[in-house]
């Protein structure tokens, strides 16, 4: 990242690594980091197949246990771990779907398309349409002038001040944690994903229709096997928890203290990848459920690295550890950010905004 921010251990940098000891990853020459990551960009048919079969198998087993407990009139508290397991496995299924979209899960494009469609149906998401939007996200992450698709909408301070009172209220509601991590995730996956974006191509619009038909068929089959009430009720619980976890992961990976954002003319790919994406160090069990997506800085550096190779790539060079690191505990501080202060090049809270509001309004007058 350019010298607009300095990071210390207290802000998340890996302990024991300083700029004098280990070079910053964003300063690595393109040829150097490409050579390093190229060793990890080759998918293994055996690893991919095992991850796919084991994850879907455990997902179906979870549903079987839910049905078994329901049919035998088991205690209600048995459902909680099963719902959490089902949600965690849905997140893992989504990561497989995500890798298929990047053509990194299998070598053959056709296999990625087939299993991307299948896993996308389980994750309530259209493979072709979502992949298009997600590729835009990768091409524009950290670029202030190209915000808007596949990201968490964030306004500049001056943009917020230019809004009407009603528009400001709408933005405040949107950025409130109860909305952003409560209502929004379930709405996104159950409702918004059922419709194509206004700028979607005819092929992407058709893909949304095909996924909706496949999803309706899957829901009908589930109702026949398990019964409509139990299936739809617990499917709602599972997808809601999974969606919330997914939105949270995406949020903390790009909305953290010291994150890289630049105007397009100054935007640089390597800095956007390694300084615009966090290293989310999760407990091993959560790392498994989230398919190593916490190594997000490396995923943005090279989308061709399969999820099961990300940790090994991270450990292959000390520079990859010299990035902003978030833990499960420290990541909760990220939810308080609301606006981007372009003059200071940092995300700020409402409290920080109030401290500078008078000065900014005077400058705009």
N, C-alpha and C positions, 0 to 999 in steps of 0.2 A: 504493500500500500504506500502511496506517496506520503511525504512527511507532513501530513495534515493531522495525524493522530499519533500519539505514543501510547503503547500498551505496556502495562506492568502486570506482575503476577496477580495483583488484586483485581484486575479487570478481566482475568481469564486466561492469560498466556500460560503455557505450560511451565510449571515450576522448574527453575534451574536453567532455563534457556534464555539468554539475553542476546541482544543484537550483536554483541561483540563475540559471543561464543558460537552461535549458529546463525547462518545467513537466513534472512527472511525469505520464505518460499516465493513470494511475488517478485523477488529480485533475481530468481533463477532465470537463466537464458532459456528461451523457448525450446531450443534444440536439446538442452540438458534435461528439462523436466519431461519432454516428450519421450526421450530415451528411457528415463526411469519408469514412467507409467506404462510404456508399451509392453513391458514384461508382464503386466497384470491385466491386459486388455483382451486376453484370449479366453473365451468361455470354455468350460469343460462340460461335455454332454452328460457325463456321469454326475457331476455336482449339480448341474441344473436340473436334471431329471429327478434326482433324489430330493432336492429341495422342493420341487413341484409336487411330487407324489406324497412326500411326508407331510407337507403343509396342508394339502387338500384332504389327505387321509385324517389328519388330526382335527381338521375343521368338521368333517363329517362325523367323526367320533364324538366330538363335542355336542353336535346336534342329537346324536343317538342317546347320549347321557341325559340331555335335557328332556327328551321324550320319555326315557325310562323313568326318570324322577317324577315326571308329570303323570304318567300312566299308573304308577304305583302310589300316587298321592304322597310323595316324599316331602320333607320339610322345605319351606320356601327359601331358607338360607343356603340350601345346596345350589340354588340357581345363581347366586352372586358370583362364585368362582367360575361357573360355566359361562356366564355372560361375559366376564372379563377375558376368559380364555378364547371365546368365540370372537370377541372384538380384537384381541391381540393377533389372532390368526387371520382375521380379515385384513388387518394392517400388513401382515406378512404377505398375504396374497396380493395386496395392492403393490407391494414392492416388486414382486415378481412381474406383475402387469407393467409396472413402471420400467423395469429393465427390458422387457419385451419391446416397449415403445422406443427405447434407445437402441434397439437391435443389439443388445449386449448380453442377453440371456442365452441365446443359441446362435450358432454361426450362421445358420440358414435363415434367411428372411422369412420364408414361408412358415417355419416353426414359430418364430416370434409373432407373426400375425395370427396364427391359429390359437396359440396359447395366450396371447395378449387379449384376444376376443373372449376366450373362456374365462380367464381370471378377471377380466374387466367386468364381465357379467356378474360374477360373484361379488365384485366390489362396487356394483351399481354405477359403473363408469364406462363410457364408450371409448374403445381403444383408439380408433383412428382420429376421432375428433379431439380427445384429450391429448393425444400425442402431438397433434398440431399445435394446440395451445401451449403445451409444456415446452416444446422446442422454441417457441417465441420467448418464453420465460428464460430459458438458458441463454438465448442470444441477447437478451436485454437486461439481465439482472444487474442491479447497481447503476443503471443508466437512467438518470433523472428524466431525460427528454423522451424516453421510450417506455414509460410506465404504462400499466393498464391491463395487460393480459397475463394471466397466470401468476399474479403477485398479490400481496396484501396491500390494498389501496392506501397510500400514505401521501398526505399533502405537505407542501412546503409551508413554512410559517406565513409568507406573504400571500400564498394562495388561500390559506384559511382566512386571513384577515379580509380578503376581497369578497368572501361569501356573504350572503344575506344571513340574518339571524336564524331564519328557518333552515337554511342550508347548513349552517354551523351546528344546529341541533341535530340534524340528520347525520352529520359526520361524527359528532360526539357519541351518538347512539351506536353507529357502526363500529367505532373504535373501542367501545366499552367491552371489557372482558366477558360480561354476562351475555352480550349479544354475539361477540366475535367467537367465543368458545362455547356458547350455549345454544342459541337458536341457529346461527349461521351454518355450522357444519352439517347438521341434519338436513337443513333446507337445501344446501348445495348438492348433497349426494342423492336425496330423495326427489327433489323437485327440479332444481336448475339443470342437473345433468340429463334430465329427460328432454331437454330442448337444445337445439344447436345455437351457437353464437350468431348474432346478426350478420357477421362477416364470413361465416362458414361457407365453404365451397359446396356444390351439389353433392359431391362424393361424401363429404363429412356429414351433411344433412341426412343422407341415406344411411350412413353408418349409425347415426343416433337412432333412427327408426328400427334398424336391424337389432341393435342392442336392446331397445325397449321391448321388442317382440321376444327376444331370447330371455330377458329378465322376467317378463310376464309368464313365459312358459316355465321358468325355474320356480317362480313363486307359486304357480298353479300346482306343479309337481310336489313342492314342499307342503302345500295345503292338503293334497291328497294323501301323502305319506304320514304326516304328523298331525294333521287336523288344522283347520283354518285358524282357530283362535290361538292355539299355542304357537303355531309357526309364525303368524304375522306379528303377534305380540313380542315374542322373543327376537324375531328378526329386527323389529324396530329398536329394541334395546341394544342389540349387538351392533347394528349399523350406526346408531347414534353415538355410542361410546367410541367405536372405531373412527368415525368421522371427526369427532372432537379431538381424538389423539392425533389424527392425520393433520388437521388444521394447526394444532399446537406445534407439531414437529416442523411443519413448513414455516410457521411464524418465527419460531426461535432460531431457525437456520438463516434467516435474513433480516431479523429485527433485533439487533443486539448492540450493546455499547461498543463503539469503535468500528461499526460496519462501514464498508466502502460504498459510497455513492458519489457519482460525478456526472457533470454535464457531458453530453455525447461527444463533444469535441475533445474532451480530456479523458474519456472513458477508455479503459485498457482491459483486455480479456483476462489476462493472468491475475491482475489485481482484483478484478471483479469476482473471479472464481475463489481465490484463496483468502482475500480480505473481505469479500462480500458475502461469504458463507461461513458459518461457524463449524467448529468441531464439537459436536454434542456428545460428551462422554457419559454414556448411560451405564447403569448396572448391567451385567452380562445377560440376565434374563430379558431385560427390556431391549438390549442390543439385538438379541436373537429375534424377538417379536417384530422389531422395526427393521430387520434386514440390513443392519450396518449403515443405515441411512444417516446416522449421526456423523459419519465421516464425510460430511456434505461438501466440505471444501475440496476434497479429492474427486467427488462425483462431478462437481462443476468444472474441475480442471479437465477431466476426461470422462465423458458420458459412456464411453465404451468399456469401462471397468465393471464387470459383473459385481453385484452386491457382496458376494462371498469372497471377493478378492480385495475389497476396499481396505480392510484392516491391515493386511499384509503389505499393501502399497503404502499405507500410512507409516508403517514401521520400517520401510525400506530406506528412508532418508531422513536425517534429523531435522531438516528444514520444514518438513511437513508437520512437525509438532510445534513449530514456532508460529502458531496461529491463535486466534481467539478460541479459548476452550470454555465451554459451558458444562456445568454439571447439572444433574436433575434439580438440585437445590438452588443453585445460582441462576438457573434459567427463568425462575419465576419473577425475577427482577425485570425481565424483558417486557412483561405484560403492561408495564406502566408507560411505555413509550407511545407517543401520540402523533408527533409532527417531526419533520426534518428541518432543522435550522441550517439553512444553506450558508450563512455567514460563518458559523462555527463548525460546519461540516459534521453534524452529529444529530442523532435522534434525541428528542427532548420530551419531558413529561408535561402535563398541564401546569404543574407547579412552576416548572422552569419557564414555560410559555408566559405565565402571568407576570413573571419578573422582568421579561423583556418586551411585553406587549405595548406599553406606552411608548417606548423608544421606536418600535417598529411602525406603529400607527402614525407617529409623527413624521417618520421618514417617507411614508407613503402619501401623506397629506399634500 
